[in-house]
Amino acid sequence: MKPHHLALCATVAALGAITLPQVADARDRGAVTICSDYGNGCYSAPVKRSKWGHKMRLKGGTWIDCRGDCRQTLREETVDFWETQNDKALAIP
């Protein structure tokens, strides 16, 4: 094999190693749809895997961490936000 072919093969292999995690991340993306427990409608959000777990994007563009269960987190942070705040306030002794 000629030296310039060897260099080209090494470059292609290095680029492939760099792009593979991005392709795998794109395959892991999905969406979550939830409906309110209080009749406040439904909401969908895209979900992606991050270095420390899953994240989802809210309507304004902010990415938030899933706190264990993405569906529960999304419900509490969107359609049932005020009810969740009320429940937390009532739980304080």
Phi and psi in degrees as a GROMACS rama.xvg file:
@    title "Ramachandran Plot"
@    xaxis  label "Phi"
@    yaxis  label "Psi"
@TYPE xy
-72.2732  150.027  LYS-2
-56.5724  -39.6313  PRO-3
-71.163  -28.4979  HIS-4
-68.3948  -39.1759  HIS-5
-63.3297  -41.972  LEU-6
-65.3614  -39.5881  ALA-7
-64.1953  -43.5918  LEU-8
-61.64  -41.6719  CYS-9
-64.515  -39.377  ALA-10
-66.3212  -44.7727  THR-11
-63.2351  -41.5403  VAL-12
-63.1963  -41.3032  ALA-13
-66.0605  -41.9396  ALA-14
-65.314  -38  LEU-15
-62.3827  -39.7977  GLY-16
-67.0476  -31.6519  ALA-17
-74.3936  -39.3025  ILE-18
-85.3664  -19.2284  THR-19
-57.8252  -44.5741  LEU-20
-61.8803  -33.5076  PRO-21
-67.0294  -39.8087  GLN-22
-65.6799  -44.3066  VAL-23
-61.8988  -39.0059  ALA-24
-64.8935  -39.8302  ASP-25
-64.612  -34.9699  ALA-26
-69.8073  -27.3489  ARG-27
-79.9646  -13.3792  ASP-28
-68.8239  146.15  ARG-29
-155.028  -157.628  GLY-30
-145.108  154.497  ALA-31
-123.567  135.002  VAL-32
-122.659  132.262  THR-33
-132.479  159.069  ILE-34
-125.769  147.907  CYS-35
-62.6165  144.562  SER-36
-78.9655  -10.2122  ASP-37
-117.651  14.0344  TYR-38
79.7827  23.4853  GLY-39
-91.6579  16.0313  ASN-40
95.5635  -170.512  GLY-41
-122.416  164.568  CYS-42
-151.01  140.242  TYR-43
-121.481  145.108  SER-44
-145.029  142.036  ALA-45
-71.4639  146.623  PRO-46
-124.455  140.831  VAL-47
-137.428  156.916  LYS-48
-86.8703  134.858  ARG-49
-115.663  -178.417  SER-50
-61.3521  -31.2302  LYS-51
-113.985  22.581  TRP-52
129.92  -162.507  GLY-53
-93.2375  149.333  HIS-54
-130.832  154.908  LYS-55
-133.629  152.675  MET-56
-102.479  125.98  ARG-57
-81.3537  169.682  LEU-58
-55.1359  -36.8251  LYS-59
-77.1737  -5.48691  GLY-60
103.561  -6.08708  GLY-61
-75.3947  132.246  THR-62
-92.9912  128.252  TRP-63
-120.44  152.58  ILE-64
-74.1605  142.479  ASP-65
-76.49  127.329  CYS-66
-92.478  79.1818  ARG-67
82.8831  -74.4353  GLY-68
-107.579  114.812  ASP-69
-61.7982  -39.0456  CYS-70
-63.6366  -45.9342  ARG-71
-65.1077  -43.9281  GLN-72
-60.5482  -45.4188  THR-73
-62.9859  -42.6854  LEU-74
-60.9858  -46.3469  ARG-75
-67.7125  -29.3819  GLU-76
-92.053  -7.73376  GLU-77
-127.072  -91.6742  THR-78
-66.2581  -28.9093  VAL-79
-114.383  30.7512  ASP-80
-56.7667  -52.7697  PHE-81
-69.7489  -35.4652  TRP-82
-65.6588  -38.2723  GLU-83
-64.3974  -42.0358  THR-84
-62.2027  -41.9097  GLN-85
-63.4732  -45.3693  ASN-86
-59.6961  -41.535  ASP-87
-66.1773  -38.3504  LYS-88
-66.6778  -38.0388  ALA-89
-71.9701  -23.2558  LEU-90
-80.0858  -13.7866  ALA-91
-74.4406  124.236  ILE-92
